[in-house]
Every structure is written in C-alpha cells, then in structure tokens.
Amino acid sequence: MLRWLKYLLRVLGIFICLVGVFLGVALLTLRILVPPQKIEVPSITGKDVKEALILVSEQGLALKMIGKRYEPQIPQGVIISQFPSPGTKVRRNREIKVFISEGIRTAVVPSLIEKKVREAKIYLSQRGLNFGNTSYTYARFPQDEIISQGPSPQTEINTEDGINVLVSLGKRNPGFYMPEFMGRKIEEAKDIFEKLSLKIGKIKESPSSGEEGVILSQVPLPGTRVDCETSIELVVSTFYKEKQSFSPKVRWIPTLVEVPLGLTKKRVSVVIVDNQGRRTIDYGERQAGEKVRIISKVVGRGEIRIYVDGELVKTEKVEE
C-alpha cells in the first residue's frame, strides 16, 4: 500500500511539472505571437497637474514629475514639457515624465532709502533683484542719496521687474539770469556781484584808448542762467597811451544789435576784417528781441559784420 501511494505521488508530481512547462511555453508563445497593446501618449503640456493626472490615468499610464522651474509666462502648477512626446506609442503603465512651472519668481522689496546709488545697485544684485529707472531732484538730503523708491519696501514683486528710485541732487543754489556788465565800471560791477553773491573768477586787463576800468567783455554772456557757484570772467580796460609809430591803430568798437523777433533763439556772430585778417567771434544763441552789446577789436582800417543765424544784419566800417 505504501509503495503504491509513493508511485501515485511521483506520477502526480511529473504531471504537474509537465503542465507547468506547457503553460510557460504557451504564455511565451502567446507573448511572441501576440504583442501587448500599446497606448498613444496624450498631450498634457500646458495642462494643470491634476487634470493631466486624470487624463493619463484613464489611458492606463502614470505621471512622474522630474523637476520644477520658474516661468513668468506660465501659471504655477502647469506642465511645461513632457517625455515621451505626444503621439508616441508606449506600453501600459509607462511613466510620463514632466517638468512643472513654479510661475513667477517673487521677492520682498528691501528698503533702499538713505543708500547711495552704487551701494543700492550692489545690494540688489546680491539678492537677485534688478535696479530700475533713476530720477533726480534737488532736496535737503545729501547728494546721490536715495530718498524714495517704488515699489515700497516689504512689497512682493516679480524678480524680473526693477525697483525705481528717486535720488537727491543735494540743496539747490538760487539761480538767476546773468546781468549785462559790459560798459559798466568794474567798481560798480563788484558791488552788484557782492549783492547777488556772485563769484568773480578772473579779471583780465586789456589796453584801451577809452576810459580806464570799464568792462569790455564778460563770460558767461548776459542772459545765461547762473548761480553762486558760477565763476565769472571779466575783461577790463586799462589806460593805453598811443605811441607815435607806424603800427596800425587799435580800436574797440561798441555795437548794439537787437535779435529779430521769433519763436526760437537765434545765434549771433561777428566777423571782423582788418589789418590782422579775418576772424569770427561767436556770441552764442540769444533770445528773440534781446539787445546784444558787442565790443569788437579792430586793428587799423576794417569792417565789422554782424550775423544773426547766418544772415547779415549790420555792417560797420572803421577808418584809421
């Protein structure tokens, strides 16, 4: 009886092994002859992560995030790219790898008030922020110091945007238009300078057969905007006794010319032709209707020609 049972168990074991081998061969053959069904990868780029997860799950696929990055033009949580690309045939349960947008990179605006411009630029650069537009104004604060900013401190902004600032130019000196001193005595001019807090830079002397101590020319010219920091140069006549010689006589000829009326400034220039040749003196742009006093040095016989915007307006001949 025992021997018969052992024989039966052996036969049963062989049968089970043969059945297992048969099933394995059958499955392998089926796998070779009938390939598994492939699924077309759907397009999930530009979709929200939750929406994309539902879509790939319905297709029998999986979703795997492999990275995130900031994209100012794409909202946070939206898929930027995918792999495999849409339309690719893959097996069921294949993972679709995606990059997801973090949206706009934001930062809290620091305070730049009371910082110098160069210091503020370095400070922002170290924090990945940009320096925006710079405006200037006169103020009681030290020069080159930031006195206002936009956006305000502690505001959250896009790191791509710049922070605009208003910078102090320091205190503004009172300004006014330069008076005309030509033809005045130097003593009189000095009194006016003192009252107006103007600063005399240089006083040059020029020999003249006329009255001594009279201002012959000035820089800046009358009508120029100046302040107490502007340095003013004057040319003053000194006594000159003409010697009997064959040298041509030198004359300082005063001429008054009125700038024609108009809507714009006009350039005044003088051409002097005398024994020394031809030379041009530029009196700059002057206001319409302004009266310009011109002092011309003429050596020997000559001619003075006055031009306004290149047009001859006055001629004066000088005889020896």
PyMOL commands that set and color helices and strands:
alter all, ss='L'
color gray80, all
select helices_A, chain A and resi 2-33+49-58+117-126+186-196
alter helices_A, ss='H'
color red, helices_A
select strands_A, chain A and resi 38-40+62-69+79-83+89-91+95-101+106-108+130-137+146-150+156-158+162-168+175-177+199-208+215-219+225-227+231-239+250-258+266-274+277-286+291-299+302-308+311-318
alter strands_A, ss='S'
color yellow, strands_A
deselect
rebuild
show_as cartoon
